Amino acid sequence: MVTPAHHPTPPAASAELTAAEPNAAEPNAAELNAAVLRQAFGAYPTGVVAIGALCGGGPIGLAVSSFVSISLEPPMVAVSVARSSTTWPRLAGAPVLGLSVLSRDQGALCRRLASRAGDRFEGTAWRATPDGAVLIHDTALWLTARVSAVYDGGDHEIVLMELLTAELFPGVEPLVFHTSQFRELTPHG
């Protein structure tokens, strides 16, 4: 028998998110509203990836926290992009996309990339590859990729990408997003 681990959260604060006790009635699906799910998904820390490409002579891009490695052979990753995005349809048509894993000092850039207004690349050093992928300087990792397939993911699209190149920058700490805040990694010693 598996027993639940101890969680320091007071019961009142986690009542909607608590797993059902053995022999308890099935949870009501109506309880899984957007606010509860945001809180639940926010409990899982993620990195933040900027996706960028040249469009109309300049860089366009957005930030995603739903990035996952899929396969080593062939090399593939996936991201999830909101259907409400006005930037993704423009990026989706690019022949090659740049994926930059943001560094711990790039929280303000992440917020700009997530914004719907203003110049998202203002004050940001970046470079474009010959095929138009936009890569941001001072990040932890650069990848270039092309869209391989797009799948229905409810209010998001799940985008499967084939990786073309990778350049790692050792020693650059990634930006971590957890409970709607940016965090830093601390070595566990």
C-alpha positions in Angstrom: 0.0 0.0 0.0 1.3 3.5 -0.9 0.8 6.2 1.7 0.8 9.9 0.8 3.9 11.9 1.6 3.7 14.7 4.2 2.9 18.1 2.8 3.4 21.2 4.9 0.4 23.0 3.3 -2.5 23.6 5.7 -5.5 21.5 4.7 -7.7 24.6 4.2 -5.4 26.0 1.5 -5.1 22.8 -0.4 -8.6 21.3 -0.1 -9.4 21.6 -3.8 -6.1 20.1 -4.8 -5.9 17.2 -2.3 -6.0 13.7 -3.8 -9.0 11.6 -3.0 -8.7 9.3 0.0 -9.0 5.6 -0.6 -12.7 4.6 -1.0 -13.7 8.3 -1.3 -16.2 9.3 -4.0 -14.7 10.3 -7.4 -13.8 14.0 -7.5 -16.3 16.3 -9.3 -14.9 17.4 -12.6 -16.5 20.8 -12.1 -13.9 21.5 -9.4 -11.1 21.6 -12.0 -11.6 25.1 -13.1 -8.9 27.4 -14.7 -7.9 28.9 -11.4 -7.5 25.6 -9.6 -5.5 24.1 -12.6 -3.2 27.2 -12.8 -2.4 26.7 -9.1 -1.9 23.0 -9.5 0.3 23.3 -12.6 2.2 26.1 -11.0 3.4 23.7 -8.3 5.6 22.1 -11.0 8.7 24.2 -11.6 9.7 24.7 -15.2 12.3 26.5 -17.2 11.3 29.2 -19.7 12.1 29.0 -23.4 12.0 31.9 -25.9 10.9 30.9 -29.4 12.0 33.3 -32.1 12.4 33.9 -35.8 12.9 36.8 -38.2 9.6 38.1 -39.7 9.3 41.1 -41.9 13.0 42.0 -41.3 12.8 42.0 -37.5 12.7 39.5 -34.6 9.4 38.1 -33.3 9.1 35.8 -30.4 7.3 34.5 -27.4 8.0 32.7 -24.1 6.8 29.2 -23.2 7.2 27.3 -20.0 5.7 24.1 -21.4 8.9 22.7 -23.1 9.8 19.0 -22.9 12.3 16.7 -24.5 10.7 14.0 -26.5 13.3 11.9 -28.3 17.0 11.5 -28.7 16.7 9.6 -32.1 15.5 11.5 -33.9 16.2 14.6 -31.7 12.8 16.1 -30.9 11.2 18.5 -28.4 7.7 19.7 -27.9 6.1 23.0 -26.7 2.6 24.0 -25.9 1.3 27.3 -27.3 -2.0 29.0 -26.4 -4.5 29.1 -29.2 -5.1 32.7 -28.3 -1.5 33.6 -29.2 -1.3 36.2 -32.0 2.5 35.6 -32.3 2.5 31.8 -32.8 0.7 31.8 -36.2 3.5 34.1 -37.5 6.3 31.9 -36.0 4.6 28.6 -37.1 5.3 29.5 -40.8 9.1 30.2 -40.2 11.3 27.6 -41.8 13.5 27.4 -38.7 12.9 28.5 -35.1 15.4 29.5 -32.5 14.8 28.2 -29.0 16.7 30.0 -26.2 16.5 28.6 -22.6 16.4 31.9 -20.6 18.9 32.5 -17.8 18.1 33.4 -14.2 18.8 37.1 -14.9 16.2 37.3 -17.8 13.0 37.5 -15.8 12.2 40.9 -17.2 12.8 39.7 -20.8 10.5 36.7 -20.1 7.7 39.1 -19.0 8.3 41.2 -22.2 8.1 38.1 -24.4 4.9 37.1 -22.7 3.4 40.6 -23.2 1.0 41.4 -25.9 2.2 45.0 -26.3 5.5 46.8 -26.9 8.8 45.7 -28.5 9.5 42.3 -27.0 13.2 42.5 -28.0 13.9 46.0 -26.8 17.3 46.2 -25.1 17.9 42.5 -25.8 21.0 41.2 -27.5 20.1 38.5 -30.1 21.4 37.1 -33.3 19.7 35.5 -36.3 21.0 32.4 -38.0 21.3 32.3 -41.9 17.9 30.5 -42.0 16.1 33.1 -39.8 16.1 31.5 -36.4 16.4 34.1 -33.6 18.6 33.2 -30.7 18.9 35.4 -27.5 22.3 36.1 -26.0 23.2 35.3 -22.4 20.9 32.3 -22.2 21.7 28.8 -20.9 21.1 26.9 -24.2 20.4 27.6 -27.9 18.5 25.2 -30.1 17.3 25.5 -33.6 14.4 23.4 -34.8 11.7 23.1 -37.4 8.1 22.3 -36.8 7.4 18.6 -37.4 3.7 18.3 -36.4 1.0 20.1 -34.5 -1.6 18.4 -32.3 -4.8 19.5 -30.7 -4.2 20.2 -27.0 -7.5 21.8 -26.0 -7.0 25.5 -25.6 -3.3 25.0 -26.6 -1.5 23.5 -29.6 1.1 20.9 -28.9 4.0 21.6 -31.3 6.4 18.8 -32.0 9.8 20.0 -33.3 12.8 18.3 -34.9 16.0 19.7 -33.5 18.7 20.8 -35.9 21.4 22.3 -33.7 22.3 22.7 -30.0 24.7 24.9 -28.3 25.0 24.7 -24.5 26.5 27.5 -22.3 27.9 25.7 -19.2 27.7 27.7 -16.0 24.7 29.8 -17.1 21.9 29.1 -14.6 18.5 28.8 -16.1 15.4 30.8 -15.2 13.0 28.8 -13.2 9.2 29.5 -13.1 7.4 28.2 -10.0 4.1 29.3 -8.4 3.9 32.3 -10.7 7.3 33.5 -9.6 10.8 33.4 -11.0 13.2 31.4 -8.9 16.9 30.4 -8.8 18.3 27.0 -8.4 20.4 26.3 -5.3 22.7 23.2 -5.3 21.6 20.6 -2.7 24.5 19.7 -0.8 
